[in-house]
Amino acid sequence: MKQEPVNSVDVLIDGYQSGMISRRRIMALAAKMPALAAALAAGTQLNSAGAAGIGSAVRSLTRAQDTTQGGSLTMAYATTVGDTLNQHRSNYTVSRMIARHVLECLTWVNPADGSVNPWLAESWTISEDGLVYTFKLKQGVMFHDGTPFNAAAVKANFESSMNPDERPGFAYQALGGSSFTSVEAVDDSTVTVTFSAPHAAFLLYLSDGGTGIDSPTALEADGADYGTTALVGSGPYIFKEWIADDHVTLEKNPDYTGGPATFGFTGPTPLDTLIFRDVPEATNRAQAVVNNEIQIARIIEPNVPEVDGQEGVTVIATPKAGSCRMYLMNSTKAPLDDINVRKAINMAIDKVTMLTLPGWAGFGRPGIAPLPSNMVPNGDLSSIAQYDIAFDIDAANALLDEGGWVLNGDVREKDGVKLIFDMLTTQTDVDSGQIEPIDGFLREAGMQLAIKAGDSNFWIDGFQAGDYHMTLMSDSGYIGVGIVEEFFRAGEPFATTGLDNAEVNDLIDKAVAATTLEELWANLMPAMGLIMQEVVGVMAWEQDYLDAASTKIQGLAYNEVGFPWFYGTSLSS
Amino acid sequence: MSKPQSQWRIVWRQLRRNKAAMIGATLLAFEIFLALAAPWIVPFDPYKQNPKAALQAPSREHWFGTDDTGRDLLSRVIYGTRISLRVGLISVGIGGSIGITLGIIAGYRGGFVDNVIMRAMDLLLAFPGILLALAIIAILGPSLFNVMIAVGISAIPSYTRVARGATLALRDRDFVVGARAIGARDARITMKYILPNVLPPLIVLATLGIAGAILTAAGLSFIGLGAVPPTPEWGAILTLGRKYINQAWWYTTFPGLAIMVTVLGINMLGDALRDALDPRLRR
């Protein structure tokens, strides 16, 4: 029998998956073996989120270099471009995910292990105080309009994102917000970025489509129209057109040579055309895949039964990078100013049963903390899991009885105050079937919801004003510290639960200012534990993004935020 | 010589002879019974969820099946009858009371008052009813109560016009002129002499208006601007059920049927009432 070499990629991966080789060992080997790193990136899900503690995504299909060329692939979202394709101004996640196919970024976060890899930046150094980043840039890269990529291009891009006279987009916070001081082109291939305070997540943010690098020539030439009629990068796809509320069309860049080795693919992408289509109704998106009108669509849980089992269609679940889906509570608004009422709400909600309902279709996992397990180092929440309040309807009723909340008809009340909570939400969330069941659970303990639903603006305005008792909230993104800060650090615009715990604030501040990821988590994990003890929400579930996809799709990958990444994707006949 | 019959007696006799009217009346009577008896006849609490029974097809236990949280659909549809009839009656009450008052005033006073009122009605009539209702909801906010106000306001011009027309026809009749001549006040004249005589066409309008109000309210709830969950209003049930339309046909079928049967019954009765009240059609 032929003896396989001990360092063959397959043997190593088998060894890791069987537990014979530790994660630390496999990662050390991957750092030295590009083939192993590529195989890990392509097909193997590592169960931890890596030391970086960021979102890890499932790579569902095998990628192969020799693959069918040509064809057009269409993906449907509810809305493709919510505001603009100009990533210096956009605040819309899907817009960034689309733009990332046209733009290249300075770094690339490998969703398989959370590592930060060189892309347009070949290497970088960070000053000891964490305030100055120096990047060495890749040479010989050209934008689609022939403009060379260099330090001046990076400078032009970052300055555009940080322009105080323009509406800030996601990129503004990604580049450090008010702590961003300057960007300088030292020479053609060297750029420095200076901050006034440490921005530990900076390299992670540089992987996002929102901080992708546009051609400075196009930025200047197209002015206010940039992002509407033009989007010029150096990536594997070239922008063709955007018809608002209808579609975005991208075409193959035939001159593309490739990105980081861990892409697992080099050269021009196989597909001729990539189309992103706006289809607002989830049911219509699901049916379009089933009917072979489009090849892939982001769907919601209630659509799963009509897609599952259909010939030629599969459902892909990718853990969402972001916070848990939380029913946040405003602890300043009676009767939720009583922590025992908040605890009773937690006790009344059976998260396990909830996930079996059609609104969830069995996807996701019961939530524990503000960040889901795929967003923390090694997926390990055990140090704070003790603060999760378990479902116990009898205990909920007993707690409310002790507190003097007496049942009057269907609802408990005390001193004229009824346990009816305003649930601020969007009509979309109501339609998704993820709001009403909570009312059903609460009724078992003599509590009820008064659902106040509207459009996104209604919801966000009410949330920021604190005009709610409860609301279903989450954010997507792979920088966990930013998400926890956003909702739970007193004084932040979205921190409206009324939580103002000095120790929590201090721990979050230290996590934000950390210069290493180890330091970050040493502060963020206990901060989350304290937040859980304050009971300002129900950490309801860890969400999966769901895509209905044709089985003809080959080489589909997902980025670190849980969105499809179509470089190297092809369609089988 | 036989005793002269009252108008209402004649109308009732006409209706009894009209099969469509009797079907409509029977349906409406049944709906009213369901609405009044709901708390005692529903087999399950319409708000109680049972996750293990989510999206179950119609069965002996759940005649109309269950929804996505396991709630019994039959119970929810029955409770929805109370809501829909209430919406219909209150909307018509708002529109009718304001519209009839304005119409009688406009028709009786004439001149400048008539002009002002009718130009205001023309302004309201320039907007399609559903758009007007949407605009009002946008100002007041989505809720069932606001739907009643919105539908009621959008119906005012119709009642005003009919009331005004009928009042104009009666204003110069002998009994009205005579009442004025003996010094009766305008208020007394309109209440005692004009209002009872303008009612018949308005009753027809109101009957048909109830059906229209129920449909509009269901439509507004369907797009999320009316009843909010977990209120078992038919339109609200429809909007939640539509995403399960391929897997759970019962979720949308039964509330849809309830809307259809209710509107059909009221329209049949309303049409027959209109025919019965039209002296040109009487035998």
Interface residues (C-beta under 8 A of the other chain):
Chain A: A282 T283 Q287 P302 N303 P305 E306 D350 T353 M354 T356 L357 P358 G359 D410 Q427 V430 D431 G433 I435 E436 P437 D439 G440 F441 R443 L449 A450 I451 K452 A453 G454
Chain B: Y47 K48 Q49 P51 A54 L55 D68 T69 R71 P142 G224 V228 P229 P230 T239 L240 R242 K243 Y244 I245 N246 Q247
